[in-house]
Amino acid sequence: MNRLFRPIKEGFKGLFRHFGMSLSAISAVTVTLVILGSFILLYENIQSITTRIEESVQIYVKIERNAEDNVDAQTAQMDSIDGVATITFISKEEEIQNWIEQLGPEYEPYQSENNPLLDA
């Protein structure tokens, strides 16, 4: 039984006998673990941020429509692109309404034939 506890007893004797060395070793390990933990935390935060950015990317495409253009055909063509999740068509009338709601009534004169926006 004495054989089992002897290394533990000697370890504690050495710990208190060479307290300065023990303290420096403990502090070195603590600093190393704190630095490692900080880098792991930073890595995980960057991963989370980039994943959120990748999922929330939106591309706004303006379409200059001619008489022969078919919006459904263009939408189907864009939807066939790899990585495209959804496509939403917004007419220039809807877009000017969005501008008026977000930016104020100074854009109301553009609601009629003066609308400079394109379909998107």
C-alpha positions as CSV (number, residue, x, y, z in Angstrom):
1,M,0.0,0.0,0.0
2,N,2.9,2.3,0.7
3,R,4.1,1.8,-2.8
4,L,0.9,3.3,-4.2
5,F,1.0,6.6,-2.3
6,R,4.8,7.1,-2.3
7,P,5.0,8.8,-5.7
8,I,2.1,11.1,-4.7
9,K,3.8,11.9,-1.4
10,E,7.2,12.6,-3.1
11,G,5.4,14.8,-5.7
12,F,3.9,17.0,-3.1
13,K,7.2,17.2,-1.2
14,G,8.9,18.3,-4.5
15,L,6.1,20.7,-5.2
16,F,6.6,22.6,-1.9
17,R,10.4,22.1,-1.8
18,H,10.8,23.8,-5.3
19,F,7.9,26.1,-5.1
20,G,9.3,28.7,-7.6
21,M,9.9,26.1,-10.3
22,S,6.4,24.6,-9.7
23,L,4.8,28.0,-9.9
24,S,6.6,28.9,-13.2
25,A,5.6,25.5,-14.7
26,I,2.0,26.0,-13.7
27,S,1.8,29.5,-15.0
28,A,3.4,28.5,-18.3
29,V,0.8,25.7,-18.8
30,T,-2.0,28.1,-17.8
31,V,-0.8,30.8,-20.3
32,T,-0.4,28.2,-23.0
33,L,-4.0,26.9,-22.4
34,V,-5.4,30.4,-22.4
35,I,-3.7,31.3,-25.6
36,L,-4.9,28.0,-27.2
37,G,-8.4,28.6,-26.0
38,S,-8.4,32.1,-27.4
39,F,-7.3,30.9,-30.8
40,I,-10.0,28.2,-30.8
41,L,-12.6,30.7,-29.8
42,L,-11.5,33.1,-32.5
43,Y,-11.5,30.4,-35.1
44,E,-15.1,29.3,-34.2
45,N,-16.3,32.9,-34.3
46,I,-14.8,33.4,-37.7
47,Q,-16.3,30.2,-39.0
48,S,-19.7,31.2,-37.6
49,I,-19.5,34.7,-39.2
50,T,-18.4,33.4,-42.6
51,T,-21.2,30.8,-42.6
52,R,-23.8,33.5,-41.9
53,I,-22.3,35.7,-44.6
54,E,-22.4,32.8,-47.1
55,E,-26.0,32.1,-46.3
56,S,-27.1,35.7,-46.6
57,V,-25.5,36.8,-49.8
58,Q,-28.0,38.5,-52.1
59,I,-27.4,39.6,-55.7
60,Y,-29.6,42.3,-57.2
61,V,-29.9,41.9,-61.0
62,K,-31.5,44.7,-63.0
63,I,-33.2,43.5,-66.2
64,E,-33.7,45.8,-69.1
65,R,-36.9,44.5,-70.6
66,N,-37.7,44.5,-74.3
67,A,-41.0,43.5,-75.9
68,E,-39.7,40.0,-76.8
69,D,-38.2,39.3,-73.4
70,N,-39.9,36.7,-71.3
71,V,-39.5,37.2,-67.5
72,D,-40.3,33.5,-66.8
73,A,-37.6,32.3,-69.2
74,Q,-35.0,34.6,-67.7
75,T,-36.0,33.5,-64.2
76,A,-35.7,29.8,-65.1
77,Q,-32.3,30.5,-66.7
78,M,-31.1,32.1,-63.5
79,D,-32.6,29.4,-61.3
80,S,-30.6,26.8,-63.2
81,I,-27.3,28.3,-62.0
82,D,-25.7,26.2,-59.3
83,G,-25.9,27.7,-55.8
84,V,-29.0,29.9,-56.4
85,A,-31.5,29.3,-53.7
86,T,-34.4,31.6,-54.6
87,I,-35.3,34.2,-57.3
88,T,-37.7,37.0,-56.7
89,F,-38.9,39.2,-59.5
90,I,-39.6,42.8,-58.5
91,S,-41.1,45.1,-61.1
92,K,-40.0,48.7,-61.3
93,E,-43.3,49.9,-59.9
94,E,-42.9,47.7,-56.8
95,E,-39.3,48.9,-56.5
96,I,-40.2,52.5,-56.5
97,Q,-42.8,51.8,-53.8
98,N,-40.1,50.1,-51.7
99,W,-37.9,53.2,-52.2
100,I,-40.8,55.5,-51.1
101,E,-41.4,53.4,-48.0
102,Q,-37.7,53.2,-47.0
103,L,-36.4,56.6,-48.1
104,G,-39.4,58.9,-47.9
105,P,-41.9,60.8,-50.1
106,E,-39.4,62.7,-52.1
107,Y,-39.4,59.7,-54.6
108,E,-43.2,60.0,-55.2
109,P,-42.8,62.0,-58.5
110,Y,-41.1,59.0,-60.0
111,Q,-44.1,56.7,-59.7
112,S,-45.5,57.4,-63.1
113,E,-43.8,57.3,-66.5
114,N,-40.7,59.1,-64.9
115,N,-39.7,55.9,-63.1
116,P,-35.9,55.6,-63.9
117,L,-35.6,52.1,-62.3
118,L,-35.4,48.8,-64.1
119,D,-37.1,45.6,-63.3
120,A,-35.1,43.4,-61.0
